[in-house]
């Protein structure tokens, strides 16, 4: 497991551009988060195949990118398991992207989460109400987009609300389907019981 590391979004995105990947970094992060949240895990060889398929690369991942994917997997899993609860969505920084690009990335992340959650194939039968609600929220978030009527200030504030809501929701689902390690149980304190108003 990769601990005490950070993967800058722009560096990861540049690596994906270099291999002509069609899938987005945010979407891939969402996919892996959704997959891991079901309690499923991937061996490195399996993960490399899934990442390549998701990214829709024209050729097999080169060795340096495979190494990056190995680190990426451990980084995401550690973020979800960490008691510090500092897991975050993998999105472009505001200094590097327009607001519309950040909104698109957030939507891609949520769509990726749903795809990964389903691809794991571990969740069968009826889901509990809380998990169903989270998945419904992610489905709504995956369709969010800016319009000409949205003011930049209000849109930015709302985007931050949606991102935080998605972050806490992802951790909630992860903890529901993953047995905590020995020790005190991990508790998510989500003060937001309802979905923030969405961008139109």
SULFEN-V396381 format. One record per residue. N is the residue number from 0. PHI is phi in degrees with one decimal (999 if undefined). OMEGA is omega in whole degrees, -180 to 180 (* if undefined). Layout:
n->N phi->PHI omega->OMEGA
n->N phi->PHI omega->OMEGA
This chain:
n->0 phi->999 omega->-178
n->1 phi->-89.4 omega->-179
n->2 phi->-118.0 omega->174
n->3 phi->54.6 omega->175
n->4 phi->-126.2 omega->176
n->5 phi->-139.1 omega->178
n->6 phi->-111.9 omega->179
n->7 phi->-61.4 omega->-177
n->8 phi->-59.2 omega->-174
n->9 phi->-65.7 omega->179
n->10 phi->-70.2 omega->178
n->11 phi->-64.3 omega->-180
n->12 phi->-62.5 omega->178
n->13 phi->-62.7 omega->178
n->14 phi->-64.3 omega->179
n->15 phi->-70.7 omega->177
n->16 phi->-64.1 omega->-177
n->17 phi->-63.0 omega->180
n->18 phi->-102.1 omega->177
n->19 phi->59.7 omega->179
n->20 phi->-71.8 omega->177
n->21 phi->-91.1 omega->178
n->22 phi->-73.1 omega->-176
n->23 phi->-91.1 omega->175
n->24 phi->-57.3 omega->180
n->25 phi->-64.5 omega->179
n->26 phi->-63.2 omega->179
n->27 phi->-64.6 omega->177
n->28 phi->-62.4 omega->178
n->29 phi->-63.5 omega->-180
n->30 phi->-61.3 omega->-179
n->31 phi->-65.7 omega->178
n->32 phi->-61.3 omega->179
n->33 phi->-62.7 omega->179
n->34 phi->-63.1 omega->-179
n->35 phi->-66.3 omega->-177
n->36 phi->-65.2 omega->179
n->37 phi->-78.8 omega->-175
n->38 phi->97.2 omega->178
n->39 phi->-78.8 omega->177
n->40 phi->-133.6 omega->-179
n->41 phi->-123.7 omega->169
n->42 phi->-67.8 omega->-175
n->43 phi->-57.0 omega->-180
n->44 phi->-62.4 omega->178
n->45 phi->-65.6 omega->-180
n->46 phi->-62.2 omega->180
n->47 phi->-59.5 omega->179
n->48 phi->-66.7 omega->-180
n->49 phi->-62.8 omega->180
n->50 phi->-63.7 omega->179
n->51 phi->-61.9 omega->179
n->52 phi->-65.8 omega->-179
n->53 phi->-65.6 omega->-177
n->54 phi->-74.7 omega->180
n->55 phi->53.4 omega->179
n->56 phi->-79.5 omega->-179
n->57 phi->-68.3 omega->180
n->58 phi->-134.4 omega->178
n->59 phi->-60.4 omega->-180
n->60 phi->-63.4 omega->176
n->61 phi->-67.3 omega->-175
n->62 phi->-53.6 omega->180
n->63 phi->-61.1 omega->179
n->64 phi->-73.7 omega->175
n->65 phi->-59.6 omega->178
n->66 phi->-63.3 omega->178
n->67 phi->-62.4 omega->180
n->68 phi->-65.2 omega->177
n->69 phi->-62.4 omega->178
n->70 phi->-64.4 omega->-179
n->71 phi->-58.2 omega->-180
n->72 phi->-59.3 omega->-180
n->73 phi->-63.6 omega->180
n->74 phi->-64.6 omega->180
n->75 phi->-65.1 omega->-179
n->76 phi->-62.7 omega->179
n->77 phi->-62.9 omega->179
n->78 phi->-60.8 omega->180
n->79 phi->-72.7 omega->-176
n->80 phi->-85.6 omega->-173
n->81 phi->-63.4 omega->178
n->82 phi->-69.4 omega->180
n->83 phi->-74.7 omega->179
n->84 phi->56.8 omega->-177
n->85 phi->-96.9 omega->176
n->86 phi->-57.6 omega->178
n->87 phi->-135.2 omega->173
n->88 phi->-69.3 omega->-178
n->89 phi->-93.0 omega->-173
n->90 phi->-130.3 omega->178
n->91 phi->-65.3 omega->178
n->92 phi->-71.3 omega->-179
n->93 phi->-62.1 omega->179
n->94 phi->-73.6 omega->-175
n->95 phi->-107.7 omega->-174
n->96 phi->-146.2 omega->174
n->97 phi->-69.1 omega->-179
n->98 phi->-58.0 omega->-180
n->99 phi->-62.1 omega->178
n->100 phi->-69.1 omega->177
n->101 phi->-66.8 omega->178
n->102 phi->-63.9 omega->179
n->103 phi->-61.0 omega->-179
n->104 phi->-65.4 omega->178
n->105 phi->-63.0 omega->178
n->106 phi->-63.8 omega->178
n->107 phi->-64.4 omega->178
n->108 phi->-61.1 omega->-178
n->109 phi->-64.8 omega->177
n->110 phi->-63.4 omega->178
n->111 phi->-60.6 omega->179
n->112 phi->-57.2 omega->-180
n->113 phi->-61.5 omega->-180
n->114 phi->-65.3 omega->180
n->115 phi->-66.8 omega->179
n->116 phi->-60.0 omega->179
n->117 phi->-74.3 omega->-177
n->118 phi->-66.2 omega->-178
n->119 phi->-62.5 omega->177
n->120 phi->67.1 omega->-178
n->121 phi->-96.4 omega->-175
n->122 phi->-96.7 omega->179
n->123 phi->-124.6 omega->-179
n->124 phi->82.8 omega->-175
n->125 phi->-82.4 omega->177
n->126 phi->-82.1 omega->176
n->127 phi->-69.7 omega->-174
n->128 phi->-60.8 omega->-178
n->129 phi->-64.6 omega->179
n->130 phi->-66.3 omega->178
n->131 phi->-60.3 omega->179
n->132 phi->-64.5 omega->178
n->133 phi->-60.1 omega->-179
n->134 phi->-64.3 omega->176
n->135 phi->-65.3 omega->178
n->136 phi->-64.6 omega->179
n->137 phi->-62.6 omega->178
n->138 phi->-63.1 omega->178
n->139 phi->-67.7 omega->-179
n->140 phi->-63.8 omega->-178
n->141 phi->-69.0 omega->-179
n->142 phi->-108.1 omega->-179
n->143 phi->-70.2 omega->175
n->144 phi->-153.6 omega->178
n->145 phi->-82.4 omega->172
n->146 phi->-126.9 omega->-178
n->147 phi->-63.9 omega->-178
n->148 phi->-83.1 omega->-178
n->149 phi->-82.2 omega->177
n->150 phi->-76.0 omega->-179
n->151 phi->-57.0 omega->-177
n->152 phi->-65.5 omega->-179
n->153 phi->-65.8 omega->-179
n->154 phi->-65.7 omega->-180
n->155 phi->-66.4 omega->178
n->156 phi->-62.2 omega->-178
n->157 phi->-68.1 omega->177
n->158 phi->-60.2 omega->179
n->159 phi->-62.5 omega->178
n->160 phi->-64.9 omega->-179
n->161 phi->-65.2 omega->180
n->162 phi->-63.0 omega->180
n->163 phi->-65.9 omega->178
n->164 phi->-62.2 omega->180
n->165 phi->-65.7 omega->180
n->166 phi->-60.4 omega->-179
n->167 phi->-66.5 omega->180
n->168 phi->-63.6 omega->179
n->169 phi->-62.8 omega->178
n->170 phi->-64.7 omega->179
n->171 phi->-61.7 omega->179
n->172 phi->-66.4 omega->180
n->173 phi->-58.3 omega->-179
n->174 phi->-67.9 omega->-180
n->175 phi->-71.0 omega->-174
n->176 phi->-112.1 omega->-180
n->177 phi->-124.7 omega->180
n->178 phi->-67.5 omega->177
n->179 phi->-67.7 omega->176
n->180 phi->-68.9 omega->-178
n->181 phi->-55.8 omega->-178
n->182 phi->135.0 omega->-179
n->183 phi->-68.8 omega->177
n->184 phi->-64.9 omega->179
n->185 phi->-90.3 omega->-176
n->186 phi->-125.2 omega->175
n->187 phi->-96.7 omega->177
n->188 phi->-103.8 omega->-178
n->189 phi->-100.5 omega->-180
n->190 phi->-77.6 omega->-179
n->191 phi->-96.1 omega->-177
n->192 phi->-88.0 omega->-179
n->193 phi->-124.8 omega->-180
n->194 phi->-73.2 omega->175
n->195 phi->-61.3 omega->175
n->196 phi->-57.3 omega->-174
n->197 phi->-92.3 omega->169
n->198 phi->-67.0 omega->-178
n->199 phi->-89.1 omega->*
